[in-house]
Amino acid sequence: MTPVLALVALISAFGSSFQYGYNVSVINSPAPYMQDFYNQTYWDRNGVPMDSGFQTLLWSLTVSMYPLGGFFGSLLVWPLVNNCGRKGTLLINNFFSIGSAILMGTSELAKTFEVIIFSRVVMGIYAGLASNVVPMFLGELSPKNLRGAIGIVPQLFITVGILTAQILGLNSILGNAKGWPVLLGLTGIPSLIQLLTLPFFPESPRYLLIQKGNEEQARKALQRLRGQDDVDDEIEEMRQEDRSEREEGQFTVLSLCTFRGLRWQLISIIVMMMGQQLSGINAVFYYADRIFQSAGVDSNNAQYVTVSTGAINVVMTLLAVFIVESLGRRILLLAGFGLCCLSCAVLTLALNLQTTVSWMSYLSIVCVIAYIIGHAIGASPIPFVMITEMFLQSSRPAAFMVGGSVHWLSNFTVGLVFLYMEAGLGPYSFLIFCGICLGTMVYIFFIVPETKNKTFMEINRIMAKRNKVEIKEDKEELKDFHTTPGGQGKTKETPNSEL
């Protein structure tokens, strides 16, 4: 780990991933005061109080526009990273955050709640780009022996962002009638820092060599990142990847979805991303306050307990940074989803029995903490690392676009349907999440390979066997075997972008 690599990882994650986490939870604590502002603004304009149904609609839009914006941001990943580069996309993305922060921070002075809803969409677009581009950027900058650890850094800063918003949102700090505009506006500061500092760090060497064809700049970038002049081995590995993909060109989402040589990689990221969001992490946080109150925690202290769960999330994600290179990706994924599955099953039982068995409420707290630990060590951080590792340069942007879209649509879906599930099924809702965790774990066990300490080309060869294609070693070209009547024929599988 060199100082340059460490600094670019910290600046990228703090300036982008931190924002994603911060805006996930920033409106939770000041929600009553913001809703009062909506009511007062409506009264000042119309002279009549706001209808309760209309207020519910406005607040639902305020909450749900963020993941919806995240979906739209994911759709921008492929065109932006291919045309502007990874670093360039992050720099452009900062303007979304800074503009939104200014609008939200001044909304009370301007006496308009519409700009808050609009800004939540724009911040969602920002988060959708950041959640995909930062893991891609850092994964391409990292040496293979640090790729997993550095790949988890974005998720670590997401959890730090959530915790920061929870702390600043305490009633005694900024989660009050006077402080909430400042709380919303603070989100622009990390973006401003990134905008001023990131230009001094190198672009992705893989982007420079493979997509821009500039080996000299790629070599200089790699020498700065590695802190040494001898980078010939990595340059040669990039050349092999370049030769492997030269005839195939850049994959679009359509060509990625129809290319047999990447079939199982694509299915795997869709399953892992759906499992990550549909496994119920938002529902567990939603239920957490009620679970803690049922165990005797005073309602006035519930926000401090929520902060403690955020702290656990940060600590366990930090632990994942240090153990991912020793234990590997598969172990953390299987252990994470397995612990979430078991926690949901026991939590269902505990919630149903807590009115008749006194100690069941304490078991519920244990289940919530265990679930958060499971998600933090595996389900949350590892899928984005796997997208970087399972795809080569030409297909990686399209893969992140697909994975990011699934991530944000699943997030939006849980937010949309969970209240109905909870009303209809009650605690049994967690059995559905238990089943999703179990299904994802089974899929990972049988299909997803270990990628620890392997080059992108080595991982590509492993997946080629599952896809029933062969990599021809002399040109490193992906071939699909189709046997002719004589048993000797070979034809090349070509992505639709060339047809």
N, C-alpha and C positions, 0 to 999 in steps of 0.2 A: 504494500500500500504506500504510494507516494503522496507527498503533500498536495500536488496538483490534482490527482485523482480524488483524494479525500475532500478537497475544497469544492471541486466541481460537483461532487455528489451532494454535499451539504447545501450548496447554493441552489442547485436544481430542485432538491427535495423541499427545502425551506421555502423557496419562492413559489413553488407550484403545488406540491403534494400537501403541504401544511394548509394551504388555502382550501383545498378540497375538504379536509377533515374539519377545519374551522367552520365552514359554511354548512356542513351537515347538521351541526348542533347549535349554531349561534342564535337561532330564533326560538329555541325551546324555552329557556329561562325567561326572557322578556316578553313572551307571548301575550300575557294579560295586558301589559302596558301598551304593546303595539296594537292590540285589538281596541283598547280604549282610544288610541289615536285615530284608528279607522272610524270609530263611532263619532268622535268629536269633529273630525274633518267633514264627515257626511252631514252632521247637524249644522255646522257653520255654513255649508253650501246650500242646504235645502230647508233648514228650519224645522225638520222633523227627525226623529231618531231612526237609525238604520234598522231595517227588518232583521230579525235574528237569523232567518234563512239566508238572506243576502250576506250577512256577516260571516256565517259559516262557509258560504261559497268563496268569499274573498280570502278567508284564512286558508281554506283548502288549496286555493290557487297559489297562495304565498308559499306553502309547504311543497306542493307537488310540482311546481314549475322548475324547481332545482334539478331533480332527476330527469325531467323531460328535457331540459336544456342540456344535461349531460349526454343524453342520447344524440341530440343534434351536434354537440361537440365531437362525439365519436365519429360521426359521419364526415367530419372535416379532417380527420387524421391522415388518411391516405393522400389526398391532394396536397396538403400543406407540407408534410414531412418529405415528400418526394420532390417538391418544387423549391421549398425554402430550407430544407435541412432540419435536423433534429433541434439543434441549438437555435436556429432562426425561428422555428415554430414556437419555441418556448418564449423567445423575446417578443414576438408578435402577440402571443397569447396574454402577456402582461397588460396590454392595453384594455382588454376586456375586464380584467380584475380592477384596475385603477379607475376606469370609468364607472364601473358598478359601485365601487366603494364611495366615490364622490357623490353619486346620485343617492345612495342609501343614507349616507351620513348627513346629507342636507335635506332629506325628505320632510322632516318635521318643520324646518324653517320655511320650506316651500309650501307646506300644508297640502301635500299630495301623497296618497298611499299607492297610487297607480305606479309611480316610478319604483316603489319597492318590489312590486310583483314583476315588473319589467326587468329590474336589475337581478332578480332571482333567476330569471331565464338566462340572462347574459352570464351570470356567475356559474350557472349550470354548464353553459357552453365552455366556459373557461375550465371548469373541473373535468368535463368530458375529454378535452384535449390534454390537460395536465395528467390525468390518471392513466393515459395511454402513452403519451410521448416521453414522460420522465423515465418509466421503466425501460422503454425502448432505447433511449439515449444512454442511460447508465449501463444497460446490458451490453451495448456495443462498445462502450469505453473500457469495460472491465476485462482483465485477464481471466482465463477460464477458472483459475483456482479461487477467485474472489467474486465471480459473477453472481452466485447465489446470495452471498452476504450483502453485496452492494445493491442487488436487485430488490432486497427487502427494505432497504433504507427509505424508499418512497412510502411504503406502508407504515413504517415507523413514524414518519412525519405526519401521516394522516391521523394516526392515533394521538400524536402530540397536539395536532391542531384541534381535535375533538376535546381533549383534556383542557387545552388553553381556553377554548370557548366556554367550557363548563365552569372553569374557575373565574374568568372575567364576567360570566353571566350570573354569578352569585348576587343576591339582592344587596349585599353590603358593598359590592364593587360597582358593576355597570348594569346589572340586571334589574334596573329600576326605571321609574318614569322619566328621569332626566338623563340617564346614562345610555339607554338603548341605541340612540343614533350614533353615538361614539363607538359602541360595541360593534355595530354593523360596518361603520366606516373604517375601522382598524384593519380590515382585510386587505386594504390597498398597500399597506406598508411593506410586507414581505415581497410583493410584486415589484415595488419600486426599488428595493434593494437588489433583487435579481436583475432588473433592467439595467442597473448601473454597474453591476459586477460581472455578469455572465459573459459579456462580449470579450473579456480578457482571457477567456479559457477556450480550448480547442473544440472544434466541431468533431463529430464522430468520424474516426479514421475510416471506418467501413463505408460510410456514406461518401466520403471524399474519394476513396479509391474505386469502389465498385460502381457507385452511381454517377459520380462526377468524372471518373477516369483520371484523377489527379494524384498520381502516386507520390509525387514530391511533397505535396501538402499533407497527404495521409501519413507519410513517414515522419515529417516534422511534428505532427500532432501526436503520433504514437510515441516518439522520443520524449516529448514533454510529459505525457501521461505516465510513461514507465520510468522516467528519470535515468535513462541510459541510451547510448547511441545504437547499440546492437538490437535491432527489432526485426531482423531478417526473417526469423521463423514465423512471426505473426503476419508479416507482409506476404510471405509465401502462402500461408493458410488463407489469407484474403484473396490472393490470386487464384487459388484452387476453387474457392467459392465463386469467384467471378467467372472462371471458365465453365463451372458447372451450370451457370445460369445465363450465360451470354446469349445463347440462341433462344432462350425462353422469354426474354424481355421482362418488363415489370408486370406483375400480376395485378389485375383488377379484382374486385370482390367477386364478380361473376366468374372469371377464369379460375380464381382460387376455389370456388365452390364446385367447379366441374372438373378440376384436375385430379386424376386418380392418384398421382404420386404424392399428394398431400391430404388425402382423404381422412386418414386416421388422426393426423395432427389437427385438422379442422374440427372433427367431431370431438376430440379431446378437449380443446379449449372451450367449445360451446358447453360441454358437460360440466367442466370445472367452473366456468363463469356462472352458469345457472345454479350449480350447487352452492357456490359462494354466496349468492344473494337470496336464493329461495330456501336456504337452510334455516332462515328465521332469525338472523342476527338483529334486525330492526325490531322484530316482535319481542325478542327477549329484553331488549332495552326498554321497549314500550311497557312491558309487564313488570319491569324491575321495581319501579316505585311502589306498586301495589303489593308486590311480594315482600318487600322490606317493611312496609307499613303493617302487613299482616303478622310479621314477626315481632312487632312491638316498637318499630322505629317511629319516632314522632314525625308527623307530616312536615313540621317546620325544619326538621333535620334531613328530610329526604334528599334535598339537593346536594348535601354534603356526601351522602351515601352514593349518589350518582357520580360525583367527582371521584370517589374511591374506586368505582368500577372502571372509570376512564383511566385511572392510574394503573390498575391491574392490566388493562389492555396495553398500555404503553410498555410496562415492564416485561410482559410476556412476548411482545413483538420484538423488543430489544434482545431478549433471550434468543429468539429465532435467528436474529442476525448473526449471533455467535455460534450457533449449533448447526446451521444449515449446511455448512461446508464439511462438517464432520459426519453428521447423520445422513445427509442427502435429502433430496426433495420428496421422494416417494414416502419415506418414513414420516416426515412431518405432515404431508397431506393425509396419509392413512390415520396417523395418530390424532390429527386435528379433527377430521370428519368423524372418526370413531368416538372421540370424546364428546363431540356435539350430539351425535346420535344417542349415546347412552344418557347424556344429560337431559335431552328432550323427553326420553322415555320415562326416566325417574321423575322429572318435573311434572309430567302429566299425572302420575300417581300422587305425588306430594300435594299438588294443588287441589286434587279431588278429596284428599283425606285431611287437609289441614284444619277443617272446621271440627273434625271429630277426634283427631290425634294431635295433641298440642305441639309435639316436637317436629311435626311435618313441615311447619312453617320455616324452621331452621334448615331442614333438608332442602327446601326450595331455594334458600339463599345459597347453599352449597352448590346446587345445580346451576344456578345463574352464574356463579363465579367459575365453575368448571367449564360451562359452555363458552364463556368469554375467553378463558385460557385456550380451549381447543381451537376457537376461531382465530385467535391471535397468533398461534404458532404455526398454523397450517392453512386453513381455509381462506383467510384473508390475504396473506402476503404471497403465497407460492404460485397461484395461477398466473399472475402477471409475469413472474420470473419464467414460467414454463412457455408462455407465448414467445418471449424473446429467444429462448433456447431451441424450441422445436421448429422454428422457421428460419430460412435463410434470408439474405438481404432483399431479394426481389419480391418475396412474398410476405415479409414481416409487416410492412405498413398495412396491407390489406387484412392480414390476420389480426392486428391490433384493432383495426376498424370493426371487424366482425366481433371480436371478443369484447371490445368496449361497448358496442351497441347492445350485445346480450347482457352485459353487466348492468347497464343503466336501465334497459327495459325491464329486467327482472327486479331491480330496485324499485322502479316505478310501480310495477305490478303488485309487489308485496305491500307497498304503502297504500295502494288503491283497494286491495281486497282483504287485508288483514282485519280491519274493523268489522267487516261482514262475517269473516270466518270466526272471529272472537265472539260476535253476537250470536251466531248460530251454533257453534261447537264448544265455546268456552275453553277450558283448559285442554280439551281434546284436540285443539288446533295444533298443539305441539307434536301430536302423533304424525301429522302430515309432514312437519319439518323433520321428524325422526326418520320417516321413510325416505325423504329426499337425501338426507345425510347418508343413510345406509346405501342407497342406490349409487350415489356418487362414489362412496368408498369402494364398493364392489367393482365399479368401472375402472377406477384408478388401479386397483390391485391387479386386474387382468390385462389392462391395455397400456397404461402410462409407464414408460421406461424411466429408469434412473438416469439423470443427465449430469450428475455431479462430476466436475473436473473433466468434462469432455468438450472438444471443440464443436462448433456448429456443424462441421462436415461429418464428424463422427456420429453425432446425434442423428443427422440426416440419413446416414447409412443404416442405423438401427431401425428407424421408421420406414425406410425403403423396403425392408424385409416384410414388415407387417402389411404394407401397401401392395406387396407382391410385384415390386418393381426392382430393377437392378441399376446400380450406379456403375457405369463403365469407367474403369479406372484410368484409361489413357487420356480421356478428355473430361472425366468426371461428369458425364452427362447422364441424366436420369432417363432410363429406358424402360419401356413397358413391353414385356415379352408376350407376343401372340404367336402361338405355334401354327405354322403352315401345315398343309396336309403331309409335307415331307418331314415336318418336325424341325426345320432349320430356320424358319423366318423370324425376323425381329422388326418391330416398328417402334418409332419414338412417340411417346405420349406428349402432346403439345398443348399448352394452355390456350384457352379460347381467344386470348388477346392477339394471337398470331393468325387465327383462322379467318 
